[in-house]
Amino acid sequence: MKLLSAYTDKSFAVAMTLCLATALCFTSCTNDDSTEAMKDPGNISISGIDKEGYTAVSYCGNYLDIKPEVKSSFDKSELKYEWLLYKNSENNNLDDSHYDIYHGTGKDFDIGKIELISTSQDLHYEVNLQPEEYTLALRVTAPNGIQTYEETILQTITTLSDGYYILKETADGNTDFDMCMDGDQAMSENIISAVQGKPMKGKPLTMGVAFNHSYTDNDGEFKACNLVSATTESGNFKAFSTNDFSEIFNRTNMLYAGSLDDDEIPYGFSNGVFSIFFTTSKGIRSQYDASTSGAGSGMYGDSPIKSGSRFFVGGNYCTVVWDEKGESFYYSDYNGSTFPTEIIYPGFKCLDCGRNSADQAFFILEDATGARKLITISMTFAGASLASDVDLLPDSHIGKATDFTVCYSGASFIYCLDGNKIYTYNLVNGEETELSFSGFDPNEKISYISCNAYGYAKNMRLIIGTQNDKQYTLRFYPMIGGKPDGNPDITCRGTGYVKSVRHTSISQTNSTEQD
């Protein structure tokens, strides 16, 4: 797929389009020597359309420019050109031949599922499309009725749909988001303020990401989008669409029963194979995602267990929650049924949690004396079960650490921050090893660590955040064998204090990082 070049515009002046970063100029390469085989009998052929497809950033005044070569025995002025566009998600039940679409007046064309976007040979099309995969086709018709066509894929994104969201405390103690786009170290800063007019009041508590979440738009139509949410320490909660950062949910419209209770604190989302879980201080609720059940209202029902915490881990088939009140664990399965467990730790509190690619959840607990345990819970189709219970040595780095994150890949590590140094804790033998990092000044104060894999171990990055007064720096290190491999491939900087980092994209189905 051809990803077209970009430059950065930091103005963020046009909030509707959110073109703070990235304006693309689209070009297509033509091979003058190539001749495409005609898909239908006739004397027309089309070449110069990239079969691997195009990727476009929407809502930024960008144009897709394609200049195909059309060969025919007819004069080019006699030919009829039609550029056709349709969403693959709305036409996935059509015959592979697309005969009715491109030849004659098939019903799908007539009812408007297919849009005619140009009647010129060369395409110059402003891309203002929702983030999705589309089929783009050029149909050429001769005066005698002979037709042929060539098609490709158009993948659209927005400046806010693909990249790393950064939940931060602002310099004046409020909540906002920055974002670093995939493949681009330019920053989109203070997104909530830019779109909503002001940040969320109060310091940030948690961040959530949900993929293919249903909702009802202002016209009462059921739709779906990816969500990113923020909860403040005072319990203020908002969930935004990553298409345009419009506010989709808040405390008043998350539940069928009405508003969240005044003392209920929403913590965020987790995605399973086909379910979305919403966890609060009063339990966990679930629903099927829009790709499984079709878009609906997106609201949630009741929770059978009336307590929870911000420490929860989502796996493919269930989500495990630390119950602060019950000092124990419970889980919700893929069907949304919730079950208590016999994994109980009276007198303990949870410090952190995370998961690996083997669907194991890890929780670090601590009692009133400072003694710590590492609890491993297996998350399977059958539910959640205790895999191991390890007492952590008080003089170990993980026993003293102030921050933790779990290695998502096959490497059996937990990363921990102790004394401004990062160590690996080996889950198999308990050995600890200090990590070294290229492109990093050891005098910088480390303020944040996270392992973000966004669904696949090959995409795993160990993220190290440092703080200098009110300025933060995030370095994203690619990993081999659970250890950093060379210099960071992304470095981004902004104003404020980092609370959480999550990745989101239109093709993504889950996110592994935990607060």
C-alpha positions as CSV (number, residue, x, y, z in Angstrom):
1,M,0.0,0.0,0.0
2,K,1.3,3.4,-1.0
3,L,1.5,5.8,2.0
4,L,1.9,9.3,0.6
5,S,4.3,11.9,1.9
6,A,3.5,14.4,4.6
7,Y,4.5,17.7,6.2
8,T,3.5,19.1,9.6
9,D,1.3,22.1,10.3
10,K,1.1,22.7,14.1
11,S,-1.6,25.4,14.0
12,F,-4.6,23.3,15.0
13,A,-6.6,26.4,14.1
14,V,-9.4,24.5,12.4
15,A,-10.8,22.3,15.1
16,M,-13.4,20.7,12.9
17,T,-10.9,19.0,10.7
18,L,-8.1,18.7,13.3
19,C,-5.4,19.3,10.8
20,L,-2.8,20.1,13.4
21,A,-0.3,17.8,11.8
22,T,0.1,16.4,8.4
23,A,-1.0,17.6,5.1
24,L,-0.4,15.1,2.3
25,C,0.1,15.7,-1.3
26,F,-0.9,12.6,-3.2
27,T,0.9,11.4,-6.3
28,S,0.7,8.1,-8.2
29,C,3.4,6.5,-10.3
30,T,2.7,5.5,-13.8
31,N,4.6,2.8,-15.7
32,D,4.5,3.8,-19.3
33,D,5.6,0.4,-20.4
34,S,2.9,-1.5,-18.5
35,T,-0.4,-2.7,-20.1
36,E,-3.1,-4.1,-17.8
37,A,-5.1,-7.0,-19.1
38,M,-8.7,-6.0,-19.7
39,K,-11.2,-7.4,-17.2
40,D,-13.9,-7.4,-20.0
41,P,-13.8,-8.0,-23.7
42,G,-13.2,-4.9,-25.7
43,N,-10.4,-2.6,-26.9
44,I,-9.9,-0.5,-23.8
45,S,-7.1,-1.0,-21.2
46,I,-6.2,0.9,-18.1
47,S,-2.8,1.2,-16.4
48,G,-1.1,3.5,-13.9
49,I,-3.3,2.8,-10.9
50,D,-1.4,1.4,-8.0
51,K,-2.8,-2.1,-7.3
52,E,-1.3,-2.1,-3.8
53,G,-3.6,0.8,-2.9
54,Y,-3.4,4.3,-1.4
55,T,-3.5,5.7,2.2
56,A,-5.0,9.1,2.7
57,V,-5.4,11.5,5.7
58,S,-8.9,13.0,5.6
59,Y,-10.2,16.4,6.6
60,C,-7.0,18.3,6.0
61,G,-7.5,19.7,2.5
62,N,-5.6,16.9,0.9
63,Y,-6.2,15.6,-2.6
64,L,-5.8,12.2,-4.1
65,D,-4.2,12.6,-7.5
66,I,-4.1,9.6,-9.9
67,K,-3.2,9.9,-13.6
68,P,-4.0,6.6,-15.3
69,E,-3.0,5.7,-18.8
70,V,-6.0,4.7,-20.9
71,K,-5.4,2.9,-24.3
72,S,-8.2,2.5,-26.8
73,S,-8.8,2.4,-30.5
74,F,-11.4,5.2,-29.9
75,D,-10.5,8.8,-29.5
76,K,-10.1,9.7,-25.8
77,S,-12.6,12.4,-26.2
78,E,-15.2,9.8,-27.1
79,L,-14.7,7.8,-23.9
80,K,-16.8,8.1,-20.8
81,Y,-14.8,8.1,-17.5
82,E,-16.3,7.3,-14.1
83,W,-14.4,7.1,-10.8
84,L,-16.5,5.1,-8.3
85,L,-16.0,4.8,-4.6
86,Y,-17.7,2.6,-2.0
87,K,-17.1,1.4,1.6
88,N,-15.9,-2.2,1.8
89,S,-17.8,-2.7,5.0
90,E,-21.1,-1.9,3.3
91,N,-20.5,-4.0,0.2
92,N,-18.8,-7.1,1.6
93,N,-21.7,-9.3,0.6
94,L,-21.4,-8.5,-3.1
95,D,-20.2,-10.9,-5.7
96,D,-16.5,-10.9,-6.2
97,S,-16.9,-10.1,-9.9
98,H,-18.6,-6.8,-9.0
99,Y,-20.4,-7.2,-12.4
100,D,-23.6,-5.4,-11.4
101,I,-21.5,-2.5,-9.9
102,Y,-19.4,-1.8,-12.9
103,H,-21.5,-3.0,-15.8
104,G,-24.9,-1.5,-16.2
105,T,-27.2,-0.2,-13.4
106,G,-26.9,-2.7,-10.6
107,K,-29.1,-2.1,-7.6
108,D,-26.2,-1.3,-5.3
109,F,-25.2,1.6,-7.6
110,D,-28.7,2.8,-7.9
111,I,-29.4,3.1,-4.1
112,G,-26.2,5.1,-3.6
113,K,-23.9,2.7,-1.8
114,I,-21.4,3.5,-4.6
115,E,-20.5,7.2,-5.1
116,L,-19.5,8.7,-8.4
117,I,-16.7,11.1,-7.4
118,S,-15.3,12.2,-10.8
119,T,-16.0,12.0,-14.6
120,S,-12.5,13.0,-15.7
121,Q,-9.8,10.7,-16.8
122,D,-7.4,12.0,-14.2
123,L,-8.6,12.0,-10.6
124,H,-8.2,15.0,-8.4
125,Y,-10.2,14.2,-5.4
126,E,-10.3,16.0,-2.0
127,V,-10.3,13.3,0.7
128,N,-13.0,14.0,3.3
129,L,-14.0,10.5,4.3
130,Q,-14.5,8.7,7.6
131,P,-11.5,6.5,8.5
132,E,-12.3,3.2,6.7
133,E,-11.2,0.9,3.9
134,Y,-12.8,1.8,0.5
135,T,-12.7,0.4,-3.0
136,L,-11.8,2.9,-5.7
137,A,-12.5,2.0,-9.3
138,L,-12.2,3.7,-12.7
139,R,-14.8,2.6,-15.2
140,V,-14.2,3.5,-18.9
141,T,-17.0,3.2,-21.4
142,A,-16.6,3.4,-25.2
143,P,-19.3,4.9,-27.6
144,N,-20.3,1.3,-28.6
145,G,-20.9,0.4,-25.0
146,I,-17.7,-1.5,-24.4
147,Q,-16.5,-1.1,-20.8
148,T,-13.5,-2.0,-18.7
149,Y,-12.5,-1.1,-15.2
150,E,-9.5,-1.0,-12.9
151,E,-9.9,-1.0,-9.1
152,T,-7.7,-0.5,-6.0
153,I,-8.0,0.1,-2.2
154,L,-8.2,3.5,-0.6
155,Q,-7.5,3.4,3.2
156,T,-8.4,6.6,4.9
157,I,-7.3,7.9,8.3
158,T,-7.4,11.1,10.2
159,T,-4.8,13.0,12.1
160,L,-6.3,11.5,15.2
161,S,-7.2,8.0,14.2
162,D,-3.7,6.3,14.0
163,G,-1.0,6.9,16.5
164,Y,-0.1,7.2,20.2
165,Y,-2.5,9.1,22.5
166,I,-0.8,10.7,25.5
167,L,-3.0,11.4,28.5
168,K,-1.4,14.2,30.5
169,E,-1.7,16.6,33.4
170,T,-1.4,20.1,32.0
171,A,1.0,22.6,33.5
172,D,-1.9,24.2,35.4
173,G,-3.2,20.9,36.8
174,N,-6.0,19.9,34.4
175,T,-6.5,17.0,31.9
176,D,-5.8,16.9,28.2
177,F,-4.4,14.8,25.4
178,D,-1.4,15.0,23.1
179,M,-0.9,12.7,20.1
180,C,2.0,11.4,18.1
181,M,1.0,10.1,14.7
182,D,2.3,6.8,13.4
183,G,5.5,7.2,11.4
184,D,5.6,10.9,12.3
185,Q,7.3,12.5,15.3
186,A,5.2,15.7,15.0
187,M,2.9,16.3,17.9
188,S,-0.8,17.3,18.1
189,E,-1.0,19.0,21.4
190,N,-3.9,19.9,23.8
191,I,-6.5,18.2,21.7
192,I,-9.4,18.5,24.2
193,S,-8.7,22.2,24.6
194,A,-8.5,22.7,20.8
195,V,-11.8,20.9,20.0
196,Q,-13.9,21.4,23.2
197,G,-12.6,24.9,24.0
198,K,-11.0,24.0,27.3
199,P,-9.3,21.0,29.1
200,M,-11.1,18.7,31.4
201,K,-11.0,20.2,34.9
202,G,-8.8,18.4,37.4
203,K,-5.8,16.0,37.2
204,P,-6.1,12.9,35.1
205,L,-6.7,9.5,36.7
206,T,-7.1,6.9,34.0
207,M,-7.3,6.5,30.2
208,G,-9.3,4.1,28.2
209,V,-9.4,2.9,24.6
210,A,-12.3,1.0,23.0
211,F,-12.3,-0.3,19.4
212,N,-15.4,-0.7,17.2
213,H,-17.7,0.8,19.9
214,S,-21.3,1.5,18.9
215,Y,-23.0,4.8,19.6
216,T,-26.0,6.9,18.4
217,D,-25.3,10.1,16.5
218,N,-27.2,13.4,16.7
219,D,-29.6,12.2,14.0
220,G,-30.5,9.1,15.9
221,E,-28.5,6.7,13.6
222,F,-26.5,3.8,15.0
223,K,-22.8,4.1,14.1
224,A,-19.4,2.8,15.3
225,C,-16.0,4.3,16.0
226,N,-12.9,3.9,18.1
227,L,-13.0,5.7,21.5
228,V,-10.4,7.2,23.7
229,S,-11.6,8.2,27.2
230,A,-10.2,10.2,30.1
231,T,-11.3,10.2,33.8
232,T,-10.1,12.8,36.2
233,E,-9.4,12.4,39.9
234,S,-12.8,14.1,40.6
235,G,-14.6,11.5,38.5
236,N,-15.3,13.6,35.4
237,F,-15.5,11.3,32.4
238,K,-15.6,11.8,28.7
239,A,-15.1,9.4,25.7
240,F,-14.2,10.9,22.3
241,S,-14.3,9.5,18.8
242,T,-10.8,9.1,17.3
243,N,-12.3,10.2,13.9
244,D,-12.8,13.9,14.8
245,F,-12.6,14.0,18.6
246,S,-16.2,14.7,19.0
247,E,-17.6,13.8,22.5
248,I,-19.5,10.5,22.2
249,F,-20.1,9.5,25.9
250,N,-20.0,11.1,29.3
251,R,-21.3,10.3,32.7
252,T,-24.9,10.9,31.6
253,N,-25.3,8.5,28.6
254,M,-23.1,5.5,29.3
255,L,-25.9,3.4,30.9
256,Y,-29.4,2.3,29.8
257,A,-30.5,3.1,33.3
258,G,-29.4,6.7,33.0
259,S,-26.4,8.6,34.5
260,L,-23.7,7.0,36.5
261,D,-24.1,7.2,40.3
262,D,-22.6,10.4,41.7
263,D,-20.0,8.4,43.6
264,E,-19.2,6.0,40.8
265,I,-15.8,6.4,39.1
266,P,-15.4,5.2,35.5
267,Y,-12.0,3.7,34.8
268,G,-12.0,2.8,31.1
269,F,-12.4,0.0,28.5
270,S,-10.8,-3.2,27.4
271,N,-11.5,-5.2,24.2
272,G,-11.7,-8.9,23.9
273,V,-12.0,-10.9,20.7
274,F,-15.5,-9.7,20.1
275,S,-16.5,-7.9,23.4
276,I,-15.9,-4.6,25.0
277,F,-15.7,-4.3,28.8
278,F,-16.4,-1.0,30.7
279,T,-15.0,-1.0,34.3
280,T,-15.9,1.4,37.1
281,S,-15.7,1.6,40.8
282,K,-19.1,-0.2,40.9
283,G,-18.3,-3.2,38.7
284,I,-17.8,-4.2,35.1
285,R,-20.3,-4.2,32.2
286,S,-19.9,-5.5,28.7
287,Q,-21.3,-5.6,25.2
288,Y,-20.4,-7.0,21.8
289,D,-18.4,-4.7,19.6
290,A,-20.0,-3.3,16.5
291,S,-18.0,-5.6,14.1
292,T,-19.7,-8.6,15.8
293,S,-23.2,-7.4,16.5
294,G,-23.7,-4.4,14.3
295,A,-23.8,-0.8,15.6
296,G,-26.3,0.0,18.3
297,S,-26.7,2.5,21.1
298,G,-23.4,1.6,22.8
299,M,-24.9,1.9,26.2
300,Y,-24.3,-0.6,29.0
301,G,-26.5,-2.6,31.3
302,D,-26.2,-3.4,35.0
303,S,-23.2,-4.9,36.8
304,P,-23.8,-8.0,39.0
305,I,-20.8,-7.2,41.2
306,K,-21.0,-3.7,42.7
307,S,-17.3,-2.9,43.1
308,G,-14.1,-2.7,41.1
309,S,-10.9,-0.7,40.6
310,R,-8.7,1.0,38.0
311,F,-6.6,-2.2,38.0
312,F,-8.1,-4.5,35.4
313,V,-6.6,-6.5,32.6
314,G,-8.4,-7.5,29.4
315,G,-7.6,-10.7,27.6
316,N,-9.1,-12.2,24.5
317,Y,-11.9,-14.0,26.3
318,C,-12.3,-12.3,29.6
319,T,-11.3,-9.3,31.7
320,V,-9.9,-9.7,35.2
321,V,-10.6,-7.0,37.8
322,W,-9.0,-6.3,41.2
323,D,-11.9,-5.7,43.6
324,E,-10.7,-3.0,46.1
325,K,-13.6,-3.6,48.5
326,G,-13.5,-7.3,48.5
327,E,-9.7,-7.5,48.3
328,S,-10.0,-10.2,45.7
329,F,-10.3,-10.8,42.0
330,Y,-13.3,-11.4,39.7
331,Y,-13.7,-11.7,36.0
332,S,-16.2,-11.1,33.2
333,D,-16.3,-13.6,30.3
334,Y,-16.8,-13.2,26.6
335,N,-20.6,-13.4,27.1
336,G,-20.6,-10.7,29.7
337,S,-21.3,-13.0,32.6
338,T,-19.4,-12.0,35.7
339,F,-18.0,-14.4,38.3
340,P,-16.2,-14.1,41.6
341,T,-13.0,-16.1,42.1
342,E,-11.4,-17.7,45.2
343,I,-8.3,-15.6,44.6
344,I,-8.5,-13.5,47.8
345,Y,-5.8,-11.4,49.5
346,P,-7.1,-9.7,52.7
347,G,-5.1,-6.7,53.8
348,F,-3.6,-6.1,50.3
349,K,-3.9,-3.3,47.8
350,C,-3.0,-3.3,44.1
351,L,-0.1,-1.3,42.8
352,D,-0.1,-2.1,39.1
353,C,-1.1,-4.7,36.5
354,G,-0.6,-5.8,32.9
355,R,-0.7,-8.7,30.5
356,N,1.4,-10.6,28.0
357,S,0.6,-12.2,24.6
358,A,-0.1,-15.5,26.3
359,D,-3.2,-14.0,27.9
360,Q,-1.7,-14.0,31.4
361,A,-2.6,-11.1,33.7
362,F,-0.1,-9.9,36.3
363,F,-0.9,-8.0,39.4
364,I,1.5,-6.5,42.0
365,L,0.0,-6.4,45.4
366,E,1.3,-4.8,48.6
367,D,0.2,-5.1,52.3
368,A,0.4,-2.6,55.1
369,T,3.9,-3.7,56.0
370,G,5.2,-3.1,52.5
371,A,5.4,-6.8,51.6
372,R,4.7,-7.4,48.0
373,K,3.3,-10.3,45.9
374,L,3.3,-11.0,42.2
375,I,0.0,-12.7,41.2
376,T,-0.3,-14.3,37.8
377,I,-3.8,-15.2,36.5
378,S,-4.5,-17.2,33.4
379,M,-7.3,-15.8,31.2
380,T,-8.9,-18.5,29.0
381,F,-12.1,-19.3,27.3
382,A,-13.1,-21.1,30.4
383,G,-12.5,-18.1,32.7
384,A,-9.8,-16.8,35.0
385,S,-7.6,-19.0,37.3
386,L,-4.6,-18.5,39.6
387,A,-1.4,-19.5,37.8
388,S,1.2,-18.4,40.4
389,D,1.7,-16.5,43.7
390,V,5.2,-15.2,44.3
391,D,6.5,-13.3,47.3
392,L,8.8,-10.5,46.1
393,L,12.0,-10.0,48.1
394,P,11.8,-6.6,49.9
395,D,15.4,-5.7,48.9
396,S,14.9,-6.6,45.2
397,H,14.4,-4.0,42.6
398,I,10.8,-5.1,41.9
399,G,10.2,-5.2,45.6
400,K,11.1,-1.4,45.9
401,A,10.1,-0.2,42.4
402,T,7.9,2.8,41.9
403,D,6.6,1.9,38.4
404,F,6.0,-1.4,36.5
405,T,5.1,-2.6,33.1
406,V,4.8,-6.1,31.6
407,C,6.6,-7.3,28.5
408,Y,4.0,-8.2,26.0
409,S,6.1,-10.5,23.8
410,G,7.3,-14.0,24.5
411,A,10.0,-12.8,26.8
412,S,9.2,-13.5,30.4
413,F,9.9,-10.1,31.9
414,I,8.4,-7.4,34.0
415,Y,10.1,-4.1,33.7
416,C,10.4,-2.0,36.9
417,L,11.7,1.4,37.8
418,D,13.9,1.7,40.9
419,G,16.2,4.6,41.6
420,N,15.9,6.1,38.1
421,K,17.0,2.9,36.6
422,I,15.0,0.3,34.7
423,Y,15.4,-3.4,35.4
424,T,14.0,-6.6,34.0
425,Y,12.5,-9.1,36.5
426,N,12.6,-12.6,35.0
427,L,9.3,-14.3,35.7
428,V,10.9,-17.8,35.4
429,N,13.8,-17.5,37.8
430,G,13.4,-14.1,39.6
431,E,16.7,-12.7,38.2
432,E,17.0,-9.0,37.7
433,T,19.0,-7.2,35.1
434,E,19.6,-3.5,34.6
435,L,18.7,-2.3,31.1
436,S,20.8,0.3,29.1
437,F,19.3,2.5,26.4
438,S,20.9,4.2,23.4
439,G,20.0,7.9,22.9
440,F,19.2,8.4,26.5
441,D,20.9,10.6,29.1
442,P,21.0,8.7,32.4
443,N,20.8,12.1,34.2
444,E,17.3,12.6,33.0
445,K,14.6,11.9,35.5
446,I,12.5,8.9,34.4
447,S,8.8,9.6,35.2
448,Y,7.0,7.0,33.2
449,I,7.5,3.5,31.7
450,S,5.1,1.4,29.6
451,C,5.2,-1.5,27.2
452,N,2.8,-0.9,24.4
453,A,2.3,-3.6,21.8
454,Y,-1.1,-2.7,20.3
455,G,-2.0,-6.3,19.6
456,Y,1.1,-7.8,18.1
457,A,4.5,-8.5,19.6
458,K,6.3,-7.3,16.5
459,N,4.8,-3.8,17.2
460,M,6.0,-3.8,20.8
461,R,7.7,-0.6,22.1
462,L,9.1,0.0,25.5
463,I,8.2,3.6,26.2
464,I,10.3,5.7,28.6
465,G,9.1,9.1,29.7
466,T,11.3,11.7,31.3
467,Q,10.5,15.0,32.9
468,N,12.3,18.3,32.9
469,D,10.3,20.9,34.8
470,K,7.0,21.1,32.9
471,Q,8.3,19.5,29.8
472,Y,8.1,15.7,29.0
473,T,10.0,13.6,26.6
474,L,8.8,10.1,25.4
475,R,11.2,7.7,23.7
476,F,9.8,4.6,22.0
477,Y,12.3,1.7,21.8
478,P,11.8,-1.2,19.5
479,M,12.5,-4.5,21.2
480,I,14.2,-7.8,20.5
481,G,14.0,-10.6,23.0
482,G,12.3,-8.2,25.5
483,K,15.3,-5.8,25.4
484,P,15.7,-2.5,23.6
485,D,17.2,-2.7,20.1
486,G,19.2,0.4,19.3
487,N,18.0,4.0,19.4
488,P,14.3,4.9,19.8
489,D,12.4,5.0,16.6
490,I,10.1,7.7,17.9
491,T,10.9,10.6,20.2
492,C,8.2,13.1,21.0
493,R,8.1,16.1,23.4
494,G,5.4,18.1,24.9
495,T,4.3,20.3,27.9
496,G,2.8,18.7,31.0
497,Y,3.1,15.5,32.9
498,V,2.5,12.1,31.2
499,K,-0.1,9.8,32.9
500,S,-0.7,7.2,30.3
501,V,0.1,6.3,26.6
502,R,-2.1,4.2,24.4
503,H,-2.0,3.3,20.7
504,T,-5.0,3.4,18.5
505,S,-5.7,2.8,14.8
506,I,-8.6,1.9,12.5
507,S,-7.3,-1.6,12.0
508,Q,-6.5,-2.2,15.6
509,T,-8.6,-4.5,17.9
510,N,-6.9,-4.2,21.3
511,S,-4.4,-2.3,23.4
512,T,-2.2,-3.9,25.9
513,E,-0.8,-1.0,28.0
514,Q,-2.3,-0.5,31.4
515,D,-2.2,2.6,33.6
